[in-house]
Amino acid sequence: MIPLPICNEYHIKTDIKEHTLAPCYIIFGNDSFLKKQNAESIIKAIVEPDDVFNYQKFSGECDLQEVYDAKE
């Protein structure tokens, strides 16, 4: 299992720029705009616009087991 580092907006931008994205990001915080902006940046960097097979989005109310099952 790959450990997930805690990163900030700078790290996400650097990951996108250097094409070194992590397998999973959990985005949280108080600023809804920044959360949405960072999520959309990651999505645009890795998912084709029409790719519904490899793209799954979960709300903050999801069960982590559901996320794990989707990953598998």
C-alpha positions as CSV (number, residue, x, y, z in Angstrom):
1,M,0.0,0.0,0.0
2,I,1.3,3.4,-1.0
3,P,1.2,6.0,1.9
4,L,-0.8,9.1,1.1
5,P,1.2,12.3,2.0
6,I,-0.5,15.3,3.3
7,C,0.0,18.2,0.8
8,N,-1.2,21.6,0.2
9,E,-2.3,23.6,-2.9
10,Y,1.4,24.2,-3.9
11,H,2.1,20.4,-3.9
12,I,-0.9,19.7,-6.0
13,K,0.1,22.2,-8.6
14,T,3.6,20.8,-8.6
15,D,2.3,17.3,-9.0
16,I,0.2,18.3,-12.0
17,K,3.1,20.3,-13.6
18,E,5.6,17.4,-13.1
19,H,3.1,14.7,-14.0
20,T,3.7,13.0,-10.7
21,L,0.1,12.7,-9.4
22,A,-0.6,10.4,-6.5
23,P,-3.1,7.6,-6.9
24,C,-5.5,9.2,-4.6
25,Y,-6.2,12.7,-3.1
26,I,-8.6,13.4,-0.3
27,I,-9.4,17.1,-0.5
28,F,-10.8,18.8,2.6
29,G,-10.9,22.2,4.3
30,N,-13.2,25.1,4.9
31,D,-12.8,26.9,1.6
32,S,-15.3,25.3,-0.8
33,F,-14.0,27.3,-3.8
34,L,-10.4,26.1,-3.3
35,K,-11.5,22.5,-2.7
36,K,-13.5,22.6,-5.9
37,Q,-10.7,24.3,-7.9
38,N,-8.0,21.8,-6.7
39,A,-10.3,18.9,-7.5
40,E,-11.0,20.2,-11.0
41,S,-7.3,20.7,-11.7
42,I,-6.5,17.2,-10.7
43,I,-9.4,15.8,-12.8
44,K,-8.4,17.8,-15.9
45,A,-4.8,16.5,-15.5
46,I,-5.7,12.8,-15.5
47,V,-9.1,12.1,-17.0
48,E,-10.3,12.6,-20.5
49,P,-13.5,14.6,-20.6
50,D,-15.7,11.7,-21.8
51,D,-14.1,8.9,-19.7
52,V,-16.9,7.7,-17.4
53,F,-15.3,4.3,-16.9
54,N,-12.1,5.5,-15.1
55,Y,-13.6,8.4,-13.2
56,Q,-15.6,8.2,-10.0
57,K,-16.5,11.2,-7.8
58,F,-17.6,10.8,-4.2
59,S,-19.2,13.3,-1.9
60,G,-18.0,14.2,1.5
61,E,-20.7,12.0,2.9
62,C,-19.5,8.8,1.3
63,D,-18.3,5.7,3.2
64,L,-14.6,5.1,2.9
65,Q,-15.3,1.4,2.3
66,E,-17.2,2.6,-0.8
67,V,-14.1,4.5,-2.0
68,Y,-11.9,1.4,-1.3
69,D,-14.2,-0.9,-3.2
70,A,-14.2,1.4,-6.2
71,K,-10.4,1.5,-6.1
72,E,-10.2,-2.3,-6.2
